[in-house]
Amino acid sequence: MRISGVVAVALMVLGLGLGCGPSTHFVSTWTDPSLEGPVSLTGKRVATFLLSDEESTRRMVEEILAGEVTSHGAEGVPGFTLMSADEALDQDWVKERLSAEGIEGAVIMRLIGRETETRFVPGTTSYAPAHYSSMWGYWGPSWTVVHEPGYLETDVIVSVETLVYSVTQDKLLWAGVSETMNPNHVQSMIIELSAVAANEMQKSGLLE
């Protein structure tokens, strides 16, 4: 299943006007309970995929994610080096291609949501510094009050699904859903998300 390019493009423009950097964390993770002990992908060829019809976004994500996988002991292979977007639609061809390339694992990312949350930031009141030891040192400055009114602030939250499969066993090993708040650039978001995802996979024993 391929996600609409509208969502992929939205990632690129989400942060225009947003000043703070992204903040990514996983809100849920799952590991196959039937596994007898940890299954490691260390030393194995692991393909990385972003299910998107935006080719430039797909290539960037798959390359960054492959680099992160490689840094954790596996051999990350960007999916776009194995197949084109059109070839990816032919499931039987993909199976043969991955087998021929010795791919044993796959990490797949898919954008699953974008939402906004509006919150009220309360105002503040501040006073000029006063000298309490003197009545007049206290009196004058204490009349000076600065009021900062409250305001509404909108946060943008992007949700991404990450799945790890054993290609040779055709089996889901690990899954997680992450949220990134206020991404101001797709590349910085993916770099952060890939690192956080790899750390989660490391915790489950899939990577070192």
C-alpha positions as CSV (number, residue, x, y, z in Angstrom):
1,M,0.0,0.0,0.0
2,R,1.4,3.4,-0.9
3,I,0.7,6.6,1.0
4,S,-0.5,9.6,-0.9
5,G,2.1,12.1,-2.0
6,V,0.0,14.8,-0.4
7,V,1.1,13.6,3.0
8,A,4.7,13.2,2.0
9,V,4.8,16.7,0.6
10,A,3.1,18.0,3.7
11,L,6.1,17.0,5.7
12,M,8.2,19.4,3.7
13,V,6.0,22.4,4.5
14,L,4.8,21.6,8.0
15,G,7.4,23.7,9.7
16,L,7.4,26.9,7.6
17,G,7.1,29.5,10.3
18,L,7.7,27.0,13.1
19,G,10.8,28.0,15.0
20,C,11.5,25.1,17.3
21,G,13.2,21.9,16.2
22,P,11.5,18.5,16.0
23,S,11.0,16.2,19.0
24,T,10.4,12.5,18.3
25,H,9.4,9.7,20.6
26,F,7.6,6.4,20.2
27,V,4.2,6.3,21.7
28,S,3.8,2.5,21.2
29,T,6.0,-0.5,20.3
30,W,5.4,-4.2,19.8
31,T,7.6,-7.2,19.6
32,D,6.4,-10.6,18.4
33,P,5.7,-12.5,21.7
34,S,6.1,-15.9,19.9
35,L,9.8,-15.3,19.5
36,E,12.0,-17.4,21.7
37,G,14.6,-14.9,22.7
38,P,15.8,-11.9,20.7
39,V,16.2,-12.2,16.9
40,S,19.2,-10.3,15.7
41,L,19.7,-8.6,12.3
42,T,23.3,-7.9,13.1
43,G,25.5,-8.7,10.1
44,K,22.6,-9.3,7.8
45,R,21.5,-7.3,4.8
46,V,18.5,-5.2,5.8
47,A,16.5,-3.2,3.2
48,T,15.0,0.1,4.2
49,F,11.8,1.4,2.6
50,L,9.5,4.4,2.8
51,L,6.1,3.7,1.3
52,S,5.6,6.9,-0.6
53,D,5.0,8.0,-4.2
54,E,7.2,11.1,-3.7
55,E,10.5,9.8,-5.1
56,S,12.8,12.4,-3.7
57,T,11.4,12.0,-0.2
58,R,11.5,8.2,-0.5
59,R,15.2,8.2,-1.5
60,M,16.2,10.6,1.2
61,V,14.4,8.6,4.0
62,E,15.6,5.2,2.8
63,E,19.2,6.4,2.6
64,I,19.2,8.0,6.0
65,L,17.5,5.0,7.6
66,A,19.9,2.6,5.9
67,G,22.9,4.5,7.3
68,E,21.4,4.3,10.8
69,V,20.8,0.6,10.4
70,T,24.4,0.1,9.3
71,S,25.7,2.0,12.2
72,H,24.0,-0.5,14.5
73,G,25.7,-3.6,13.1
74,A,23.5,-4.6,10.1
75,E,24.1,-3.8,6.4
76,G,21.5,-1.3,5.5
77,V,20.4,-1.2,1.9
78,P,18.2,1.7,0.7
79,G,15.2,0.3,-1.1
80,F,15.5,2.6,-4.1
81,T,18.8,1.0,-5.0
82,L,16.9,-2.3,-5.3
83,M,13.8,-1.2,-7.2
84,S,12.0,1.7,-8.7
85,A,8.6,2.8,-7.4
86,D,6.9,1.1,-10.3
87,E,8.7,-2.1,-9.7
88,A,7.8,-2.0,-6.0
89,L,4.1,-2.5,-7.0
90,D,4.9,-6.0,-8.5
91,Q,4.9,-8.1,-5.3
92,D,6.2,-11.3,-6.9
93,W,9.0,-9.4,-8.6
94,V,9.9,-7.8,-5.3
95,K,10.1,-11.1,-3.5
96,E,12.5,-12.5,-6.2
97,R,14.6,-9.3,-6.1
98,L,15.0,-9.3,-2.4
99,S,15.9,-13.0,-2.4
100,A,18.4,-12.6,-5.2
101,E,20.1,-9.7,-3.3
102,G,20.4,-11.7,-0.1
103,I,18.0,-9.4,1.8
104,E,17.1,-11.0,5.1
105,G,15.4,-8.2,6.9
106,A,13.3,-5.1,6.0
107,V,12.6,-1.9,7.9
108,I,9.5,-0.1,6.5
109,M,8.3,3.3,7.4
110,R,4.9,4.8,6.5
111,L,3.4,8.2,7.4
112,I,0.1,7.5,9.0
113,G,-1.1,10.9,10.3
114,R,-0.7,14.6,10.7
115,E,-2.7,16.6,13.2
116,T,-2.6,19.9,15.0
117,E,-3.2,20.8,18.6
118,T,-3.9,24.3,19.8
119,R,-3.0,25.2,23.4
120,F,-3.2,28.4,25.5
121,V,0.0,29.8,26.8
122,P,-0.8,31.8,29.9
123,G,0.4,35.4,30.2
124,T,3.0,36.6,32.7
125,T,3.4,39.6,35.0
126,S,6.8,40.9,36.0
127,Y,8.0,43.7,38.2
128,A,11.1,45.9,38.0
129,P,13.9,45.1,40.5
130,A,13.3,46.7,43.9
131,H,15.5,47.4,46.9
132,Y,13.7,46.1,49.9
133,S,16.1,47.7,52.4
134,S,14.8,51.2,51.6
135,M,11.2,52.2,51.4
136,W,11.9,54.5,48.5
137,G,14.1,52.0,46.9
138,Y,11.1,49.7,47.0
139,W,8.4,52.2,46.3
140,G,9.3,53.6,42.9
141,P,10.3,50.4,41.0
142,S,7.3,48.4,42.5
143,W,4.9,50.6,40.6
144,T,6.4,49.4,37.3
145,V,4.6,46.3,36.2
146,V,5.0,44.6,32.8
147,H,2.1,42.4,31.6
148,E,2.7,39.9,28.8
149,P,-0.7,38.7,27.5
150,G,-1.5,35.0,27.0
151,Y,-1.7,33.6,23.5
152,L,-2.6,30.5,21.5
153,E,0.1,28.3,20.1
154,T,-0.5,25.5,17.5
155,D,1.6,22.3,17.6
156,V,1.9,20.1,14.5
157,I,2.2,16.3,15.3
158,V,3.3,13.9,12.6
159,S,2.8,10.1,13.2
160,V,5.0,7.5,11.5
161,E,4.6,3.7,11.5
162,T,7.8,1.7,11.6
163,L,7.8,-2.1,10.9
164,V,10.6,-4.6,11.0
165,Y,10.2,-7.8,9.0
166,S,12.1,-11.0,8.6
167,V,12.1,-11.3,4.8
168,T,13.2,-14.9,4.8
169,Q,10.5,-15.9,7.2
170,D,7.9,-13.4,6.0
171,K,7.2,-12.5,9.6
172,L,6.7,-9.2,11.5
173,L,9.3,-9.0,14.2
174,W,8.8,-5.5,15.6
175,A,6.4,-2.5,15.2
176,G,6.2,1.0,16.5
177,V,4.4,4.2,16.1
178,S,6.3,7.5,16.6
179,E,5.2,11.1,16.9
180,T,7.3,14.1,16.0
181,M,6.2,17.5,17.2
182,N,6.7,20.6,15.1
183,P,9.0,19.2,12.4
184,N,10.6,22.2,10.7
185,H,12.3,20.3,8.0
186,V,11.8,16.8,6.6
187,Q,15.5,15.9,6.6
188,S,16.1,16.8,10.3
189,M,12.9,15.0,11.2
190,I,14.0,11.8,9.4
191,I,17.5,11.9,10.9
192,E,16.0,12.2,14.4
193,L,13.3,9.6,13.7
194,S,15.8,7.1,12.2
195,A,18.1,7.4,15.2
196,V,15.3,7.0,17.7
197,A,13.8,4.0,15.8
198,A,17.2,2.3,15.6
199,N,17.6,2.8,19.4
200,E,14.2,1.2,19.9
201,M,15.2,-1.8,17.7
202,Q,18.4,-2.0,19.7
203,K,16.5,-2.3,22.9
204,S,14.5,-5.2,21.5
205,G,17.7,-7.0,20.4
206,L,17.2,-6.6,16.7
207,L,20.2,-4.4,16.3
208,E,23.4,-3.9,18.3
